[in-house]
Amino acid sequence: MADFRCLDFDMGLPPTSTWAPTQSNGATFSLSTAAAASAPNSFFASVPAASDATHQGAATLAWTEVAAAAIKSITVSAQVNPTNPGGVFPPWSGYVEVLCVKYNGADSEACLEYQYGSPSKLTIHWIYIPSAAAQGFCDLPALWTANVWNPVSLTLVDATGIVTVTLNGQTTMCNPSFGPGPDTSATVTIGPHADATTTGSWSGYIDDVVAYVSR
């Protein structure tokens, strides 16, 4: 059994009753015709630099799905077109989440994160709280390409805890050796959310989103 949502923005931004919006601390999103993986529209989002934990911007859409059966896995796929950073900044100690999946009752999640630096990188970041908090990081071997569309997917499997990201056809697997814990409520979040200190902004386009919860 599975539940899914598709989001291509061709008819505009989605209903807020289905995809809950967040725009905070100077972060913004809008419907854009400047770039689209499938014409005519895409989702354009931007977060400013975050000087500390009180200035972490978010420009996101989140779909939450609840059912009686336990979750087996959560997947989100999308086309992501990041813009160039637009300047030179000190390396970030923080990062920007771009795609996330979450087991709500277990308060456990996995995200694809971008961190600017020398070099800049993409990272899988998982946080599982089945009994005591634990987290881990797995760097992707390659960065996405700015100003072009990059196909990316993120999957979290409950039974194993394995998180898989496929970017431009190259797959990276992160194996925590335990799962996030049983749950019936899932959330998929798209769009940038700054975490910790980021010395520069992040902007990009997102299109052709598919969110999938398997039970």
C-alpha positions in Angstrom: 0.0 0.0 0.0 1.3 3.5 -0.8 0.3 7.1 -0.9 1.9 9.7 -3.1 1.6 13.3 -4.2 2.9 14.9 -7.5 3.8 18.5 -7.7 4.9 20.2 -11.0 3.6 23.7 -10.3 2.1 23.9 -13.8 -1.2 25.0 -12.3 0.4 27.2 -9.7 1.4 26.7 -6.1 -0.3 23.8 -4.3 -3.2 24.2 -1.9 -1.9 25.1 1.6 -4.2 22.4 3.0 -2.1 19.8 1.2 1.4 21.3 1.2 1.9 23.5 4.3 4.0 26.5 3.5 6.7 28.1 5.6 8.5 31.4 4.9 10.5 32.7 7.9 13.4 34.9 8.8 13.7 36.6 5.4 13.4 33.4 3.4 10.9 33.5 0.5 9.4 31.3 -2.2 7.4 32.0 -5.3 6.1 30.5 -8.5 8.6 31.2 -11.3 8.6 31.1 -15.1 12.3 31.9 -15.3 13.2 28.2 -15.3 11.2 25.0 -15.4 12.0 21.3 -15.8 8.4 21.0 -17.1 7.1 24.2 -18.5 5.7 26.7 -17.7 6.4 27.0 -13.9 8.7 25.9 -11.1 9.1 26.6 -7.4 11.8 29.3 -6.7 13.0 29.6 -3.1 15.8 31.6 -1.4 17.2 31.7 2.1 19.5 34.5 3.3 22.6 34.1 5.3 22.0 32.9 8.9 24.2 34.6 11.4 23.1 32.4 14.3 20.4 30.0 15.4 17.8 32.8 15.7 18.1 33.8 12.0 17.7 30.5 10.3 15.4 31.1 7.3 13.0 28.5 5.8 11.2 28.6 2.5 9.5 25.2 2.3 6.5 23.2 1.4 5.6 20.2 3.5 3.2 17.3 2.8 2.1 15.2 5.8 0.4 11.9 5.4 -1.1 9.8 8.3 -2.6 6.3 8.0 -3.2 3.3 10.2 -0.6 1.0 8.6 3.1 1.3 9.6 5.5 3.1 7.2 8.0 1.0 5.3 9.7 3.8 3.5 9.5 7.4 2.4 10.8 8.8 -0.9 10.9 12.2 -2.4 12.2 12.9 -5.9 12.6 16.2 -7.7 14.4 18.2 -10.2 16.7 20.8 -8.5 18.3 23.8 -10.3 20.5 25.7 -7.9 21.7 29.1 -8.8 25.4 30.2 -8.4 26.2 31.5 -4.9 26.7 35.0 -6.2 29.9 35.9 -4.4 32.7 34.5 -2.2 32.0 33.8 1.4 33.8 32.2 4.4 33.1 28.5 4.5 29.8 27.7 6.3 29.8 25.9 9.6 26.1 25.2 9.0 24.2 24.0 6.0 20.9 24.3 4.1 18.5 21.4 3.9 16.9 21.1 0.5 14.9 17.8 0.7 13.8 16.0 3.9 11.7 13.0 4.9 10.5 12.6 8.4 8.9 9.9 10.7 6.8 12.3 12.8 5.9 10.2 15.8 9.5 8.8 16.1 10.8 12.4 15.6 13.4 10.9 13.1 14.4 12.3 9.7 16.8 12.2 6.8 17.8 15.2 4.7 19.8 16.2 1.7 21.9 19.2 2.8 24.1 21.7 0.9 27.2 23.2 2.6 29.2 26.0 1.0 33.0 25.7 1.4 36.3 24.7 -0.1 35.0 22.5 -1.6 31.2 22.9 -1.3 29.5 19.6 -0.8 26.2 17.7 -0.5 25.6 15.5 2.5 23.0 13.0 3.7 22.2 13.9 7.3 20.1 11.4 9.4 18.7 11.9 12.9 17.0 8.9 14.5 15.4 8.9 17.9 14.1 5.4 18.5 15.2 5.5 22.2 18.1 7.9 22.4 19.1 10.6 19.8 21.7 9.6 17.3 22.8 11.2 14.0 25.2 10.7 11.2 26.5 12.2 7.9 27.4 10.7 4.6 28.9 13.0 1.9 27.9 12.6 -1.7 30.9 12.0 -4.1 29.9 14.9 -6.4 28.1 18.2 -6.2 25.1 19.1 -8.3 25.6 21.5 -11.2 24.5 25.1 -10.9 22.1 26.6 -13.3 20.9 23.3 -14.8 18.3 20.7 -13.8 19.7 17.9 -11.5 17.4 14.9 -10.9 17.6 13.8 -7.3 15.8 11.4 -5.0 16.0 10.7 -1.3 14.7 7.5 0.3 14.6 6.4 4.0 13.8 2.7 4.7 12.4 2.0 8.2 13.4 -1.6 8.6 17.2 -1.0 8.0 17.5 2.8 8.5 19.3 3.0 5.2 19.1 6.4 3.5 19.8 6.5 -0.2 20.3 9.6 -2.4 20.6 9.4 -6.2 21.9 12.5 -7.8 22.3 12.7 -11.6 22.3 8.9 -11.8 24.9 8.4 -9.1 23.7 6.7 -5.9 25.0 7.2 -2.3 23.9 5.0 0.5 24.1 5.8 4.2 23.7 2.9 6.6 23.2 3.8 10.3 22.7 0.1 11.2 19.4 0.7 12.9 16.0 2.2 11.9 14.2 5.4 12.9 11.5 3.5 14.8 7.9 2.4 13.9 5.6 5.2 12.8 2.3 5.9 10.9 2.8 9.6 10.2 5.2 10.9 7.5 6.2 14.3 6.3 8.0 15.2 3.1 9.6 18.7 2.9 11.0 20.5 -0.1 12.8 23.8 -0.2 15.7 25.4 1.6 16.0 25.6 5.4 19.1 27.1 6.9 20.6 25.4 9.9 23.3 26.8 12.2 25.5 29.5 10.7 25.6 30.1 6.9 27.6 33.1 5.7 25.9 33.4 2.4 22.4 32.9 0.9 21.1 29.9 -1.1 18.6 30.1 -4.0 17.3 27.6 -6.4 14.4 26.2 -8.5 12.6 23.0 -7.7 10.2 21.2 -10.1 8.6 17.8 -10.8 8.3 16.7 -7.2 7.0 13.2 -6.3 6.5 12.3 -2.7 5.8 8.6 -1.9 5.0 6.8 1.4 5.1 3.0 1.3 3.2 1.0 3.9 
